[in-house]
Amino acid sequence: MEFSRELLESESVKTPDATCRLTLHREDFSALYPGMLRFVLDAADPNRSPARFITNTYEYSPLLPGSAESAARQMMAIWKEDLLRDPDVVFHEYSRPRKDRPVRPIDLLILQGSPRPDGNCAILAEWAVGAAHEAGKTASVIYPHDLDLHPCIGCYQCYNTGTCVFDDDMNDIIAAVRGASLIIVCSPVYSNTVPAGLKLVIDRMQAFHAERALGGGGRCRHGLVFSVAGRKGKGNFACITSVLSAFFHTLGIELAGEVLMDDADSVRDIRTIAGKEEMVKALVKNHL
Ligand SMILES: Cc1cc2nc3c(=O)[nH]c(=O)nc-3n(C[C@H](O)[C@H](O)[C@H](O)COP(=O)(O)O)c2cc1C
């Protein structure tokens, strides 16, 4: 995505051992979110690796005093003082985030949303893994409910750096999504939507959306939705399919197919439905 960039301020500061250049830019991110602006403060010194501070307007919720621009200008003033005294304070604390991000290449990645390791979604996931292996492909299943994941706090700082402020198991999930060719979200219907653990992953995937928006790119991928509802009737999937297609859209993944199995509380074990396993496996193989 292309964003326009405008220089707001620039200044040279004589530090004890060099001349440091400070710049403050405003970047217009409204192509991503209405009215989003980023303020990017950079410090460049011939003897040190660059320092950077970024803040964006979405970080400042209505009751929060101040603004992104005032915070960036305030930081510039603090940096000027610190550079005169001890430049290492600035360059150590604000060294630019690493650009290289781990990628784990895999043919099929399944996000298995059911907290029940032996339920119908687990059976669907097992069929999908079986299909991948039969086709000589690699596959992996992620169970969000077993992981250490903090809920998204809506801080919007991922749009500054392309990474989340939390350092937990979501890093591994994003690394897996980065390298996956086909992604299947496999989820029971809970209160018309996805279970809490999977919802948490969906929200935290905002950091991956930010990474892509900031230039992470990513390969062209396909996604499938597998879902199981206890109640009878395809209407039980109206909300979950809308949530999951929005999720794929946010990640730049094309939704290529769905398997929606209702009445599961009466059927109990979907392995008793004739032809289902073959149908699911054929769909998976078709998209690998
Ligand atoms: C907390 C909770 C909420 C549920 N909400 C719905 C619902 O809104 N609609 C529905 O059809 N089934 C609902 N169900 C039933 C599950 O979708 C159904 O039992 C499903 O087969 C479970 O999948 P699993 O075997 O993979 O765990 C709910 C089940 C639980 C535990």
The ligand as an SDF file (V2000), in Angstrom:
LIG
                    3D

 31 33  0  0  0  0  0  0  0  0999 V2000
  -20.8080  -22.4210   24.4330 C   0  0  0  0  0  0  0  0  0  0  0  0
  -21.5030  -23.0830   23.2740 C   0  0  0  0  0  0  0  0  0  0  0  0
  -22.2860  -22.3330   22.4320 C   0  0  0  0  0  0  0  0  0  0  0  0
  -22.9030  -22.9310   21.3470 C   0  0  0  0  0  0  0  0  0  0  0  0
  -23.6780  -22.1590   20.5360 N   0  0  0  0  0  0  0  0  0  0  0  0
  -24.2930  -22.7250   19.4520 C   0  0  0  0  0  0  0  0  0  0  0  0
  -25.0630  -21.9110   18.5630 C   0  0  0  0  0  0  0  0  0  0  0  0
  -25.1920  -20.7220   18.7230 O   0  0  0  0  0  0  0  0  0  0  0  0
  -25.6540  -22.5300   17.4980 N   0  0  0  0  0  0  0  0  0  0  0  0
  -25.5160  -23.8690   17.2460 C   0  0  0  0  0  0  0  0  0  0  0  0
  -26.0490  -24.3600   16.2670 O   0  0  0  0  0  0  0  0  0  0  0  0
  -24.7710  -24.6510   18.0880 N   0  0  0  0  0  0  0  0  0  0  0  0
  -24.1500  -24.1150   19.1700 C   0  0  0  0  0  0  0  0  0  0  0  0
  -23.3770  -24.8950   19.9990 N   0  0  0  0  0  0  0  0  0  0  0  0
  -23.2090  -26.3260   19.6830 C   0  0  0  0  0  0  0  0  0  0  0  0
  -21.9050  -26.6240   18.9470 C   0  0  0  0  0  0  0  0  0  0  0  0
  -21.8050  -25.8560   17.7720 O   0  0  0  0  0  0  0  0  0  0  0  0
  -21.8550  -28.1060   18.5540 C   0  0  0  0  0  0  0  0  0  0  0  0
  -21.9710  -28.9070   19.7010 O   0  0  0  0  0  0  0  0  0  0  0  0
  -20.5950  -28.5030   17.7950 C   0  0  0  0  0  0  0  0  0  0  0  0
  -20.7590  -29.7580   17.2350 O   0  0  0  0  0  0  0  0  0  0  0  0
  -19.3630  -28.5670   18.6700 C   0  0  0  0  0  0  0  0  0  0  0  0
  -18.2420  -28.8260   17.8440 O   0  0  0  0  0  0  0  0  0  0  0  0
  -17.0030  -29.7080   18.3460 P   0  0  0  0  0  0  0  0  0  0  0  0
  -17.5310  -31.1050   18.4440 O   0  0  0  0  0  0  0  0  0  0  0  0
  -15.9980  -29.5820   17.2710 O   0  0  0  0  0  0  0  0  0  0  0  0
  -16.5420  -29.1640   19.6460 O   0  0  0  0  0  0  0  0  0  0  0  0
  -22.7620  -24.3270   21.1000 C   0  0  0  0  0  0  0  0  0  0  0  0
  -21.9550  -25.0810   21.9640 C   0  0  0  0  0  0  0  0  0  0  0  0
  -21.3310  -24.4810   23.0390 C   0  0  0  0  0  0  0  0  0  0  0  0
  -20.4670  -25.3200   23.9630 C   0  0  0  0  0  0  0  0  0  0  0  0
  1  2  1  0
  2  3  1  0
  2 30  2  0
  3  4  2  0
  4  5  1  0
  4 28  1  0
  5  6  2  0
  6  7  1  0
  6 13  1  0
  7  8  2  0
  7  9  1  0
  9 10  1  0
 10 11  2  0
 10 12  1  0
 12 13  2  0
 13 14  1  0
 14 15  1  0
 14 28  1  0
 15 16  1  0
 16 17  1  0
 16 18  1  0
 18 19  1  0
 18 20  1  0
 20 21  1  0
 20 22  1  0
 22 23  1  0
 23 24  1  0
 24 25  2  0
 24 26  1  0
 24 27  1  0
 28 29  2  0
 29 30  1  0
 30 31  1  0
M  END
$$$$
